[in-house]
Amino acid sequence: MTDPERIPVIIGVGQLNDRPDDPDQGLDSLGLMAAALKIAAEDAGVPLADLDSLAIVDQISFHSLGKLCEPLAAAIGAAPAINYQSAAPHGDTPVRLLNEAANRIGAGEVRLAAIVGAEALRTAAGRAAKAASGEDKSYNAIRKVATRREPNYAQLHGLAAPVDVYPLYENATRAAWGQSLDDAQSESAEIWSRFAEVAAANDGAWIRKPASPEDILRIDERNRPIAFPYSKLMVANSSVNQGAGFIVASLAEAWRRGIAEDRLIHIGMGAAAKEPASILHRDRYDGSVSMETSITRTLELNAMSVEDFDFVELYSCFPCVPKMARRILGWPWDRPATVFGGLTFGGGPIANYMSHAIVSMVEKLRGEGRYGFLFANGGFATDNHCIVLGNKPIAAASFPQDFDYQAEAEARRGPVPDLVEDYAGPATIESYTVFYGRDGGPKAGVVVARTPPGQRTLAHVDVSDEAMLAFLTDGKAEPVGTVGEVVALEEGFGWRTA
């Protein structure tokens, strides 16, 4: 498409960190969003009052604020005809909202759109602790959201929050790729060390200190184990106060407003697909057909290959995600897989991380390179959405486009095993993890097992069994694929090694 009225470009970006000494003086999520948009508007040189569309990434840190559409519009002095908030806080949301804005511009529905999100979990936690006279230091909004309802079968086995679930993918992919535990952990540490290096050079990152691979792997009081094989420096850091937003315009509107060509970042086409919402109703844990579909389709839609990209942002809540994504994309492990700094060091503001990645990608492309690839992931390795940005037009891009490739992902999905909740007998480990307490000691564990007919079931791990714990965690043998037994306990079912 060559009509400049229908070509979407990013014209302004903004992000900020809020580090108050007193949490009562900190910005809440709404305040961070307003501040980020004002920075983006200044970057673009356009008044926020001119917005036709405002899209908000849902937040969890100040849930009492409710829907932020009208309060945020009022805070920035705008009255957009389109004003909405995402239904849930999923990590793919910023990329989806960007794709939706590009579609609306391509359809001629809007000329100026803004996307924004923010989280202030650090401030929320500080206020909660202060209100409890310092007694409540364990505020965890993510787990609180995950366990808001009656515990289901997975949650009864400890699989409640993302940090509990992603290790299932880590251990399964390690086995499928034929890696030893040391090799897999070294790959994670190398990737994470490069994230830290990028974050250290990024003014928008939350933690700006280099971390060597040895630092990532070393277990100590500052890097305690969380869920095997992940330690604190390998997981998303949600204890942040961060906001980020960006402004999208039609190319014609950007010209009318006199924005310089070297400030414009062109938007390529996107593709999205999801895994089943229930982690126990997925076909496998050693890969993701929805991830593969979203990545490969994005390359095809934009008529590009990995060689076309100077920069990538591969979502990095936990190592298994960028490790899977880089293999699908073909991105070398020894090149940084982020422009922002990753969710450990850049910061992990729940669903809004990719807004920061988009801001950083725009800043990067304004100065060097040609094209950047953005891969977003959300939920429990559930949601996937990719898109391309470039500092020059993307010839294959045409909007509006249908970015939903769910049907294709479903056609590629393998058979999903039946779930049995009351099985006892021989079984094979499909994946597993061990959960650790704040003191660094093991507190529980779970095995995802397959019965001889191929059904899926769960079993508790007795962490007082030193031999079993060693078998699962010392790396001397690969537990995935080994045969053991699910045994009935007084409450539930447990795992016994053969």
C-alpha positions as CSV (number, residue, x, y, z in Angstrom):
1,M,0.0,0.0,0.0
2,T,1.4,3.4,-1.0
3,D,-1.3,5.7,0.3
4,P,0.4,7.7,3.1
5,E,-3.0,8.1,4.9
6,R,-3.0,4.4,5.4
7,I,0.6,3.7,6.4
8,P,1.2,3.5,10.2
9,V,4.4,4.8,11.8
10,I,5.5,5.4,15.4
11,I,6.2,9.0,15.9
12,G,6.7,9.3,19.7
13,V,7.9,7.2,22.6
14,G,8.3,7.6,26.3
15,Q,9.2,5.6,29.4
16,L,10.1,6.2,33.0
17,N,11.1,4.7,36.3
18,D,9.7,5.9,39.7
19,R,11.9,5.4,42.7
20,P,10.3,7.2,45.7
21,D,12.0,7.1,49.1
22,D,8.5,7.1,50.6
23,P,5.9,4.8,48.9
24,D,3.2,7.3,49.8
25,Q,5.0,9.8,47.5
26,G,5.2,7.4,44.6
27,L,3.1,7.4,41.4
28,D,0.4,4.8,41.0
29,S,-0.2,3.1,37.7
30,L,-2.4,5.9,36.4
31,G,0.2,8.5,37.3
32,L,2.9,6.5,35.5
33,M,0.8,6.1,32.4
34,A,0.0,9.8,32.2
35,A,3.7,10.7,32.7
36,A,4.8,8.2,30.0
37,L,2.4,9.6,27.5
38,K,3.5,13.1,28.2
39,I,7.1,12.1,27.5
40,A,6.0,10.4,24.2
41,A,4.0,13.5,23.2
42,E,7.0,15.7,23.8
43,D,9.2,13.3,21.8
44,A,6.7,13.4,18.9
45,G,5.9,17.1,19.2
46,V,2.2,16.6,19.1
47,P,-0.5,17.5,21.7
48,L,-2.2,14.6,23.4
49,A,-5.5,16.5,23.0
50,D,-5.4,15.5,19.3
51,L,-5.5,11.7,20.0
52,D,-8.2,9.8,18.0
53,S,-7.5,6.6,19.9
54,L,-6.2,5.6,23.4
55,A,-5.4,2.0,24.2
56,I,-4.4,0.9,27.8
57,V,-2.6,-2.2,29.0
58,D,-4.5,-3.6,32.0
59,Q,-2.6,-3.4,35.3
60,I,-2.7,-5.3,38.6
61,S,-0.7,-3.2,41.1
62,F,-3.5,-0.7,41.8
63,H,-6.5,-2.9,41.0
64,S,-8.8,-0.6,43.0
65,L,-8.4,2.1,40.3
66,G,-10.7,0.0,38.1
67,K,-11.0,0.9,34.4
68,L,-8.6,3.7,33.6
69,C,-10.0,4.9,30.2
70,E,-11.8,8.0,31.4
71,P,-9.4,8.9,34.2
72,L,-6.4,8.7,32.0
73,A,-8.0,10.6,29.1
74,A,-8.8,13.4,31.7
75,A,-5.3,13.3,33.1
76,I,-3.7,13.9,29.7
77,G,-6.4,16.4,28.4
78,A,-7.7,14.1,25.7
79,A,-11.1,13.0,24.5
80,P,-10.4,10.2,22.0
81,A,-13.3,8.7,20.1
82,I,-11.7,5.2,20.7
83,N,-10.7,4.7,24.3
84,Y,-10.3,1.2,25.7
85,Q,-8.4,-1.0,28.1
86,S,-7.3,-4.6,27.5
87,A,-9.4,-7.3,29.1
88,A,-6.5,-8.8,31.0
89,P,-2.9,-8.1,31.8
90,H,-1.1,-10.5,29.4
91,G,2.5,-10.0,28.2
92,D,1.5,-9.9,24.5
93,T,-0.9,-7.0,25.0
94,P,1.3,-4.1,24.0
95,V,2.2,-5.7,20.6
96,R,-1.5,-6.6,20.0
97,L,-2.5,-3.0,20.8
98,L,0.2,-1.7,18.4
99,N,-1.1,-4.1,15.7
100,E,-4.7,-2.9,16.3
101,A,-3.6,0.8,16.0
102,A,-1.8,0.0,12.8
103,N,-5.0,-1.7,11.5
104,R,-7.2,1.3,12.4
105,I,-4.8,3.6,10.6
106,G,-4.7,1.3,7.6
107,A,-8.5,1.3,7.6
108,G,-8.6,5.1,7.7
109,E,-10.4,5.1,11.1
110,V,-7.9,7.1,13.0
111,R,-4.9,9.3,12.3
112,L,-3.3,9.6,15.8
113,A,-3.3,6.7,18.4
114,A,-1.6,6.1,21.7
115,I,-0.8,2.9,23.5
116,V,0.3,3.0,27.2
117,G,0.7,0.8,30.3
118,A,2.3,0.9,33.7
119,E,2.8,-1.0,36.9
120,A,3.8,0.3,40.4
121,L,4.1,-3.0,42.3
122,R,7.0,-1.7,44.3
123,T,5.0,1.3,45.5
124,A,1.9,-0.9,46.1
125,A,4.0,-3.3,48.2
126,G,5.5,-0.5,50.2
127,R,2.2,1.0,51.0
128,A,0.7,-2.4,51.9
129,A,3.7,-3.0,54.3
130,K,3.4,0.5,55.8
131,A,-0.4,0.0,56.4
132,A,0.3,-3.3,58.1
133,S,2.9,-1.6,60.4
134,G,5.7,-3.5,58.7
135,E,4.2,-6.9,59.5
136,D,3.2,-7.8,55.9
137,K,6.4,-8.0,53.9
138,S,5.3,-10.7,51.5
139,Y,2.9,-8.8,49.2
140,N,2.7,-10.8,46.0
141,A,0.1,-9.4,43.6
142,I,0.9,-12.0,40.9
143,R,0.2,-15.0,43.1
144,K,-2.8,-13.2,44.6
145,V,-4.3,-12.8,41.2
146,A,-3.5,-16.4,40.2
147,T,-5.1,-17.9,43.3
148,R,-8.1,-15.6,43.6
149,R,-10.5,-18.6,42.9
150,E,-10.8,-22.0,44.5
151,P,-7.6,-23.9,43.8
152,N,-7.8,-26.2,40.8
153,Y,-6.0,-29.5,40.2
154,A,-2.8,-27.8,38.9
155,Q,-2.8,-25.2,41.8
156,L,-3.2,-28.0,44.4
157,H,0.1,-29.3,43.1
158,G,1.8,-25.9,43.4
159,L,1.4,-24.8,39.8
160,A,-0.3,-21.4,40.5
161,A,1.9,-18.6,39.2
162,P,4.0,-18.3,36.1
163,V,7.2,-18.9,38.1
164,D,5.8,-22.3,39.0
165,V,4.9,-23.3,35.4
166,Y,7.6,-22.1,33.1
167,P,10.2,-24.6,34.7
168,L,8.1,-27.4,33.1
169,Y,9.0,-26.0,29.7
170,E,12.6,-25.5,30.8
171,N,13.1,-29.0,31.9
172,A,11.2,-30.5,29.0
173,T,13.0,-28.5,26.3
174,R,16.4,-29.3,27.9
175,A,15.7,-33.0,27.5
176,A,14.3,-32.7,24.0
177,W,17.3,-30.7,22.9
178,G,19.7,-33.3,24.3
179,Q,21.4,-30.8,26.7
180,S,22.9,-31.7,30.0
181,L,21.7,-29.6,33.0
182,D,25.0,-27.7,33.0
183,D,24.8,-27.0,29.2
184,A,21.2,-25.7,29.6
185,Q,22.0,-23.5,32.6
186,S,25.1,-22.1,30.8
187,E,22.9,-21.2,27.8
188,S,20.5,-19.4,30.1
189,A,23.3,-17.6,32.0
190,E,24.9,-16.4,28.7
191,I,21.7,-15.0,27.4
192,W,20.8,-13.4,30.7
193,S,24.3,-11.9,31.0
194,R,23.8,-10.1,27.7
195,F,20.4,-8.9,28.9
196,A,22.2,-7.3,31.9
197,E,24.8,-5.7,29.6
198,V,22.0,-4.1,27.5
199,A,20.1,-3.0,30.6
200,A,23.3,-1.4,32.0
201,A,23.5,0.9,28.9
202,N,19.7,1.7,28.8
203,D,18.5,4.7,30.7
204,G,15.0,3.2,30.9
205,A,16.1,-0.1,32.6
206,W,15.4,-0.7,36.3
207,I,18.7,-2.5,37.2
208,R,21.7,-1.0,35.4
209,K,24.5,-3.3,36.7
210,P,26.4,-5.9,34.5
211,A,26.1,-9.5,35.6
212,S,28.4,-12.2,34.3
213,P,27.3,-15.7,33.5
214,E,29.0,-16.7,36.7
215,D,26.9,-14.2,38.6
216,I,23.7,-15.6,37.1
217,L,24.7,-19.2,38.0
218,R,26.0,-18.6,41.5
219,I,23.5,-19.5,44.2
220,D,23.8,-17.3,47.3
221,E,21.7,-15.1,49.5
222,R,21.2,-12.6,46.7
223,N,20.4,-15.2,44.1
224,R,18.4,-17.9,45.9
225,P,16.7,-20.8,44.0
226,I,13.1,-20.2,43.1
227,A,11.8,-23.1,41.1
228,F,14.1,-25.7,39.6
229,P,16.2,-24.9,37.7
230,Y,15.6,-21.1,38.0
231,S,17.1,-18.8,40.5
232,K,16.2,-15.2,41.3
233,L,18.4,-13.7,38.6
234,M,16.7,-15.9,36.0
235,V,13.1,-14.8,36.6
236,A,11.1,-11.6,35.8
237,N,11.5,-8.8,38.3
238,S,8.1,-7.4,38.9
239,S,9.0,-5.3,41.9
240,V,9.3,-2.2,39.8
241,N,7.5,1.1,39.2
242,Q,7.6,1.6,35.4
243,G,5.5,3.2,32.7
244,A,5.9,3.3,28.9
245,G,3.8,4.4,26.0
246,F,4.1,5.3,22.3
247,I,2.2,7.3,19.7
248,V,1.2,5.9,16.3
249,A,0.2,8.1,13.3
250,S,-0.5,7.8,9.7
251,L,2.5,8.7,7.5
252,A,0.5,11.5,6.0
253,E,-0.4,12.9,9.5
254,A,3.3,12.7,10.5
255,W,4.2,14.7,7.4
256,R,1.4,17.3,8.1
257,R,2.8,17.8,11.5
258,G,6.4,18.3,10.2
259,I,7.9,15.3,11.9
260,A,11.4,14.6,10.5
261,E,11.8,11.4,8.4
262,D,14.6,10.1,10.6
263,R,12.2,10.2,13.6
264,L,9.6,7.9,11.9
265,I,9.6,4.1,12.5
266,H,7.5,2.1,10.1
267,I,5.3,-0.8,11.4
268,G,5.3,-4.2,9.7
269,M,2.7,-6.9,9.9
270,G,2.1,-9.1,12.9
271,A,0.9,-12.6,13.7
272,A,-0.6,-14.0,16.9
273,A,-1.6,-17.4,18.3
274,K,-2.3,-18.9,21.7
275,E,-1.8,-22.2,23.6
276,P,-4.8,-23.6,25.5
277,A,-5.5,-21.6,28.6
278,S,-5.1,-24.7,30.9
279,I,-1.5,-25.7,31.2
280,L,-2.6,-29.3,31.6
281,H,-4.5,-29.3,28.3
282,R,-1.5,-28.7,26.0
283,D,0.0,-31.1,23.6
284,R,3.6,-30.8,24.9
285,Y,6.0,-28.8,27.1
286,D,9.1,-29.2,24.9
287,G,7.8,-26.7,22.3
288,S,4.9,-24.5,21.4
289,V,3.1,-24.6,18.0
290,S,1.5,-21.3,18.7
291,M,4.9,-19.7,19.3
292,E,6.3,-21.3,16.2
293,T,3.2,-20.2,14.1
294,S,3.4,-16.6,15.3
295,I,7.1,-16.3,14.6
296,T,7.2,-18.0,11.2
297,R,4.1,-16.3,10.0
298,T,5.5,-12.9,10.9
299,L,8.6,-13.6,8.8
300,E,6.5,-14.7,5.9
301,L,4.0,-11.8,6.1
302,N,6.9,-9.3,6.0
303,A,8.8,-11.3,3.4
304,M,11.8,-11.3,5.7
305,S,14.3,-13.7,7.2
306,V,16.4,-13.5,10.4
307,E,19.3,-12.0,8.3
308,D,17.2,-8.8,7.8
309,F,17.1,-8.0,11.5
310,D,19.7,-5.9,13.3
311,F,17.9,-6.1,16.6
312,V,15.4,-8.4,18.3
313,E,13.4,-8.4,21.4
314,L,12.6,-12.0,22.5
315,Y,10.3,-12.0,25.5
316,S,12.3,-13.1,28.6
317,C,10.1,-13.7,31.6
318,F,12.0,-17.0,32.1
319,P,14.9,-18.5,30.1
320,C,12.8,-21.2,28.3
321,V,10.9,-18.5,26.3
322,P,13.8,-16.8,24.5
323,K,15.5,-20.1,24.2
324,M,12.6,-21.6,22.3
325,A,12.0,-18.4,20.3
326,R,15.6,-18.0,19.2
327,R,15.7,-21.5,17.8
328,I,12.5,-20.9,15.8
329,L,13.7,-17.5,14.5
330,G,17.3,-18.7,14.0
331,W,18.7,-15.8,16.2
332,P,22.3,-16.7,17.4
333,W,22.6,-17.2,21.2
334,D,25.7,-15.1,21.3
335,R,23.9,-11.9,20.1
336,P,21.7,-9.9,22.5
337,A,18.1,-11.0,22.3
338,T,16.8,-7.7,23.8
339,V,17.0,-3.9,23.2
340,F,15.5,-3.0,26.6
341,G,17.3,-5.4,29.0
342,G,15.0,-8.3,29.7
343,L,12.4,-8.7,32.4
344,T,15.0,-9.4,35.1
345,F,17.2,-6.3,34.6
346,G,15.2,-4.0,32.3
347,G,12.2,-4.7,34.6
348,G,9.1,-6.8,34.6
349,P,6.1,-4.6,34.8
350,I,3.7,-7.5,34.4
351,A,1.9,-7.0,31.0
352,N,3.6,-3.8,30.0
353,Y,7.2,-5.1,29.4
354,M,6.8,-5.0,25.6
355,S,5.8,-1.3,25.7
356,H,9.3,-0.7,27.1
357,A,10.7,-3.0,24.4
358,I,8.9,-1.0,21.7
359,V,10.1,2.3,23.1
360,S,13.7,1.0,23.2
361,M,13.4,-0.6,19.7
362,V,12.2,2.8,18.3
363,E,15.1,4.6,20.0
364,K,17.6,2.0,18.6
365,L,16.3,2.1,15.1
366,R,16.3,5.9,15.0
367,G,20.1,5.7,15.4
368,E,21.2,2.6,13.6
369,G,20.3,-0.6,11.7
370,R,17.3,-1.2,9.5
371,Y,14.7,-3.6,11.0
372,G,13.8,-5.0,14.4
373,F,11.8,-8.1,15.3
374,L,9.5,-8.1,18.4
375,F,8.3,-11.4,20.0
376,A,5.8,-11.1,22.9
377,N,4.6,-13.9,25.2
378,G,2.1,-13.8,28.0
379,G,0.1,-15.9,30.4
380,F,1.6,-19.2,31.2
381,A,3.6,-19.5,27.9
382,T,0.1,-19.0,26.5
383,D,-0.1,-15.9,24.3
384,N,2.2,-15.1,21.4
385,H,2.3,-12.0,19.2
386,C,5.1,-10.9,16.9
387,I,5.6,-7.7,14.8
388,V,8.3,-6.0,12.8
389,L,9.5,-2.4,13.0
390,G,11.8,-0.6,10.6
391,N,13.4,2.8,10.1
392,K,12.5,2.5,6.4
393,P,9.2,1.3,4.7
394,I,8.5,-2.4,4.9
395,A,7.5,-3.2,1.3
396,A,5.3,-6.2,2.1
397,A,3.3,-4.4,4.9
398,S,-0.4,-3.7,4.2
399,F,-3.1,-2.7,6.7
400,P,-5.6,-3.5,7.9
401,Q,-4.5,-7.2,8.3
402,D,-5.9,-10.2,10.1
403,F,-3.2,-11.1,12.6
404,D,-5.1,-14.0,14.1
405,Y,-3.4,-17.3,13.1
406,Q,-5.1,-19.4,15.8
407,A,-6.7,-21.8,13.3
408,E,-3.3,-22.5,11.7
409,A,-1.7,-23.2,15.1
410,E,-4.6,-25.6,16.0
411,A,-4.1,-27.5,12.8
412,R,-0.4,-28.0,13.7
413,R,-1.1,-29.0,17.3
414,G,-0.4,-32.6,18.3
415,P,-2.9,-34.7,20.2
416,V,-3.6,-33.4,23.7
417,P,-3.4,-36.2,26.3
418,D,-6.4,-37.0,28.5
419,L,-6.1,-35.8,32.1
420,V,-6.6,-38.2,35.0
421,E,-6.6,-36.9,38.5
422,D,-6.9,-40.2,40.5
423,Y,-4.3,-42.4,38.8
424,A,-1.9,-44.7,40.7
425,G,0.6,-47.0,39.0
426,P,3.6,-46.9,36.7
427,A,4.3,-43.7,34.8
428,T,6.9,-41.7,32.9
429,I,8.1,-38.2,33.8
430,E,7.0,-35.7,31.1
431,S,8.4,-32.7,33.1
432,Y,8.8,-31.6,36.7
433,T,10.0,-28.9,39.0
434,V,11.0,-28.3,42.7
435,F,9.8,-25.2,44.6
436,Y,12.1,-23.5,47.1
437,G,11.3,-21.3,50.1
438,R,12.8,-17.9,50.9
439,D,15.5,-19.7,53.0
440,G,16.7,-21.5,49.8
441,G,15.5,-24.9,51.0
442,P,13.2,-27.1,48.9
443,K,9.6,-26.9,50.1
444,A,7.6,-28.9,47.5
445,G,7.8,-30.3,44.0
446,V,5.6,-31.7,41.3
447,V,6.0,-34.3,38.5
448,V,3.9,-34.1,35.3
449,A,3.7,-37.8,34.3
450,R,2.3,-39.9,31.5
451,T,0.6,-43.2,32.2
452,P,1.3,-46.2,29.9
453,P,-1.8,-45.4,27.7
454,G,-0.5,-41.8,27.4
455,Q,-2.7,-40.0,29.8
456,R,-1.4,-37.0,31.8
457,T,-1.4,-36.9,35.6
458,L,0.3,-35.0,38.5
459,A,2.2,-36.2,41.5
460,H,3.7,-34.5,44.5
461,V,7.4,-34.8,45.2
462,D,8.5,-35.6,48.7
463,V,11.4,-33.2,49.2
464,S,12.5,-34.9,52.4
465,D,13.5,-37.9,50.2
466,E,17.1,-36.8,49.6
467,A,17.8,-39.5,46.9
468,M,14.8,-38.4,44.9
469,L,15.6,-34.7,45.3
470,A,19.2,-35.4,44.1
471,F,17.9,-37.4,41.1
472,L,15.7,-34.5,40.0
473,T,18.2,-31.7,40.5
474,D,21.8,-32.8,40.5
475,G,22.1,-33.2,36.7
476,K,23.8,-36.6,36.8
477,A,21.0,-38.1,34.9
478,E,18.1,-36.7,32.9
479,P,14.8,-37.3,34.8
480,V,12.5,-36.5,31.9
481,G,11.6,-39.7,30.2
482,T,12.4,-42.0,33.1
483,V,9.9,-44.4,34.5
484,G,8.7,-44.3,38.1
485,E,5.4,-44.8,40.0
486,V,2.5,-42.6,41.1
487,V,1.5,-43.8,44.6
488,A,-1.7,-43.0,46.6
489,L,-1.0,-40.9,49.7
490,E,-3.3,-40.0,52.6
491,E,-4.0,-36.8,50.6
492,G,-3.4,-36.9,46.9
493,F,-0.8,-38.8,45.0
494,G,3.0,-38.8,45.2
495,W,5.9,-39.7,42.9
496,R,8.3,-42.5,43.6
497,T,11.4,-43.1,41.5
498,A,12.0,-46.6,40.1
